[in-house]
């Protein structure tokens, strides 16, 4: 079963991969996801199935901005599901548009993320829905 401690380690490992610690998104995926897992990011409605496509999506984001998931504000866990809400801070590496808002290189913004994870019998994620909400009143660290 995924526990709060395991989920916190999952976030720490994701943040480390996003910070470029050298472990990479591929090793992260293998540790926490089923081989054919689906990672769905909304509002972009991108449904990434399997390791290659999901890792490519994360690397694309990494090429545009630094991402750090903050401590969750809500976390619910049972044997088959994890539901969480947490702020995510971004620092833009280049000028970009994300969730319909233009950002300049070097600027920071925050999204509120709600994530819903389906857990396999192997205690790995098999389907993840991530919903991100932008509001200019949200302030990054």
C-alpha positions, 0 to 999 in steps of 0.5 A: 500500500502507498503510505504517506511516507511513500508518497512524500518520498515520491514527491521528493524523488520527483522534485530531485529529478526536476532539479536535475539531480542526475537520476533522471525521469526514467528511473523515477518512472520505473520506481513509481509507475507501472510500465503502461501507466497513463499520466493525464495532465489537465487542462492540456488534456494530454494523456501520456501512456507508458514510460517513453511518452510520459518521460518525454512529457516531463523532459519537455516541461523540464526544458521550459521551467524548473518545477518544485511540488510543495508539501501537500495541503490535502492527502487521502490514501486508501489501498487503491487510490491517492488523492492530493492537493499541493502548490507547485512552484515554477521558474521559467527558463525561457519565455513561454505560455503555460495554462494560457498565461504568458511568462517571461524567462526568470519569472516564477509562478505557482499552480495549485495541483490536485492529483488523483492516483490509481494504485496497482496491486504492485503498489505502483501508479497505473493511472494519474490525473493531474489538474492544475489551476493558475491564479495570479494571487497564488505566490511562489516561494 
